[in-house]
Every structure is written in C-alpha cells, then in structure tokens.
Amino acid sequence: MQQVAVLTGDLVGSSELNSQDFAKILQRLSASLALTSERYQCRYEIFRGDAFQLVLNDPRQALECALAIRLDLKSSGDKNLAFDARIGIGIGEIDPLAEFVSRSNGEAFVLSGRGLDSLKRHYLGIFSNDTKFTQRIELLTKFADHQVQELTIKQAQALSLYWQLTEPSHAALAAQLNSSRVNATKLLNQSQYQLLEEYKLFFIQLMEEFYYGNTGAIRS
C-alpha cells in the first residue's frame, strides 16, 4: 500500500467561543482547507464541529501543509481573539479511502488521530511507526511549534503570504502587504522565517532518507 500523510486537527479553544466567533473561525478554516485542497490536490473533511482531516498522497508536503493552515488561521485573528489549530501528522499506509475522509482507516489515520490526542501543550506533532524517524524530528518539531504559537497576527500574515509567493522576495511581500520593504523584512525576521524554512527542508530530507531510500539526503 502507498505511503501517505494524514493530518488530523481541531481548533484551539473553540469550546470557549461564542456562536458568532465560532462561525467566523469555522468559515476561515473551511476557506483555508479548500485552498489547501486545491494547492496540494488532497481530500479533506470538516467533522464533529471543529475537527478536520486531510489526506496527502505525497507525505513530503505534510509539514508545509500543516504550517500553512496554522498560519492562515493565526493571521485571521485580532487583538481580542486568537485563532490556531492543533494538528497531528500521521505517516504510513491507508486502506482505500471511504466516501468520507473521516470514516477511512489505516495506519496513517490511527497515527494521526492518536497523535493529536497525545498533544498537550504543543499544537503540532509528527507521528510514524519508524522510531528512528520520529526521534530525529520530534525535538525540532517542538521548537518550531513553539515559534509558530508565539507569532503575532502581523508576523503570521507576513510569513503566510511570503510562502504563497511564486517567487518569494521581501520586495514582493512588501507589495502584498502594501507596506515598506523594511517593514516586510522586519516581520519576516521576527517570525524566524529562515529557521522555519530550514525546518521544512529538514523534514523533506528526512522523508527522502527514511521513506524514499535516498540515504544521501542528510548527513548525520
């Protein structure tokens, strides 16, 4: 069976929101997942109110996808209302997809769902039955997750837009933000965008090494 990535997530603090704010964040989540589905050619579903799942045929895209969803949510908040999501990424095999993603089965679904349930203070986790793979990525994921949690709305917006640019540059981001290049650079630097870029690249290289047999991807 094919190796895939399953992302299982839920909205942080949604049970404490009033009906108007809950509808607002749910609408944003729906729009974000629709855009994600188009960009990564994946299936998704929102279920049980604020829970969601996505299935990525190329698991190397899983981390980038998860971060994109969180940044989009965080950038849509305001000073009185912060939005974010907890996401568990499960990497493994799955059975043929059911009509509804949430009713599908397989190793990746189990890892993703149980992984999400195990998250406490953290909002992001990557789970695999390969112990060595998990050990290599776990600590870095905790650091990266903490950085994303600490992003301000403006920093999240800047980083989200920057990663969506076809040809990323500080000047192009400034145009998107209708701001100066100096301010765009400041926001990116505050977001630690270079470290997060390196983390995304490391994840892809690790996937290449453990799941695609490219043993030269990373030098230990």
C-alpha positions, 0 to 999 in steps of 0.5 A: 500500500502507498505511503501517505500523510494524514493530518488530523486537527481541531481548533484551539479553544473553540469550546470557549467561543461564542456562536458568532466567533465560532462561525467566523473561525469555522468559515476561515478554516473551511476557506483555508482547507479548500485552498489547501485542497486545491494547492496540494490536490488532497481530500479533506473533511470538516467533522464533529464541529471543529475537527478536520482531516486531510489526506496527502498522497505525497507525505513530503508536503505534510509539514508545509501543509500543516504550517500553512493552515496554522498560519492562515488561521493565526493571521485571521485573528485580532487583538481580542481573539486568537485563532490556531489549530492543533494538528497531528501528522500521521505517516504510513499506509491507508486502506482505500479511502471511504466516501468520507475522509473521516470514516477511512482507516489505516495506519496513517489515520490511527497515527494521526488521530492518536497523535493529536490526542497525545498533544498537550501543550504543543499544537503540532506533532509528527507521528510514524511507526519508524522510531528512528524517524520520529526521534530525529524530528520530534525535538525540532518539531517542538521548537518550531511549534513553539515559534509558530504559537508565539507569532503575532497576527502581523508576523503570521500574515507576513510569513503566510503570504511570503510562502504563497509567493511564486517567487518569494522576495521581501520586495514582493511581500512588501507589495502584498502587504502594501507596506515598506520593504523594511517593514516586510523584512522586519516581520519576516525576521521576527517570525524566524522565517529562515529557521522555519524554512530550514525546518521544512527542508529538514523534514523533506530530507528526512522523508527522502532518507527514511521513506524514499531510500535516498540515504544521501539526503542528510548527513548525520 
